[in-house]
Amino acid sequence: MNLWYGFVGSHPHLIRYFASPGGEPNTGYLERVRERFKRWILDTCRRPYDQQWLDYQQEIALRHTRAKKNQTDGAEETPEHIPLRYVIAFVYPITATIKQFLAKGGHATDEVEKMHDAWFKSVTLQVALWSQPYTKEGDF
Amino acid sequence: MNLWYGFVGSHPHLIRYFASPGGEPNTGYLERVRERFKRWILDTCRRPYDQQWLDYQQEIALRHTRAKKNQTDGAEETPEHIPLRYVIAFVYPITATIKQFLAKGGHATDEVEKMHDAWFKSVTLQVALWSQPYTKEGDF
């Protein structure tokens, strides 16, 4: 969590989605997103893939687009949209960096491999779902 | 390569993109795609990320959409479009299954890990690029 926030914060082309046109990061917005991000990590590990989960996937998707990005947190001065290419590229860092944390729980190496594989599969599935509101009619 | 073709061939919802409305796979089309798929694996491992590479990424993207899917191989009776969600989901199997082949070359375990990581990063990047023709104006 802190690793990922550090990663976003250290890249100007990423932090700007949390910042005003003048470049000042909106700390209140960052904090609220951080709480949802923590929740998302736990949900990814624990939640069953039911209709409620699917509905919330759609909500997450919309909150990355101009349909809902700033509305939830009243962060009206930040950019209104996260480009889809960034959302897809996110599969890599969020998967490559999680392994060290999965390895900290005292599980056997092959269990850690299986958890990492399940994480990778779930993140890929979620990003596929999140692409829906970005996609042209009939192309999703 | 054969593993992936077997994977596609064993799933009716995947093989149908190579098949006529009656369900008969188009073997000529499958063979031509197989040759390009082989080329793509080598390109992913070897090619520098230059303008020519980027232009060909766009061509690959278009060949999954109604803009160009069947045109190249004259496979007019097969579905004209691969849904974006399938293209994104493809990151997982194509990455999870490559490792066993990377491990066959006699490299040390940490070298295999690095090659696998580079493969994963490249495939994710390419899928992000391939999403462009699917995406609404201004949302990519």
Interface residues (C-beta under 8 A of the other chain):
Chain A: T65 H81 P83 L84 R85 Y86 I88 A89 V91 Y92 T95 A96 D117 F120 K121 T124 L125 V127 A128 L129 S131 Q132 Y134 T135 K136 G138 D139 F140
Chain B: T65 H81 P83 L84 R85 Y86 I88 A89 V91 Y92 T95 A96 D117 F120 K121 T124 L125 V127 A128 L129 S131 Q132 Y134 T135 K136 G138 D139 F140
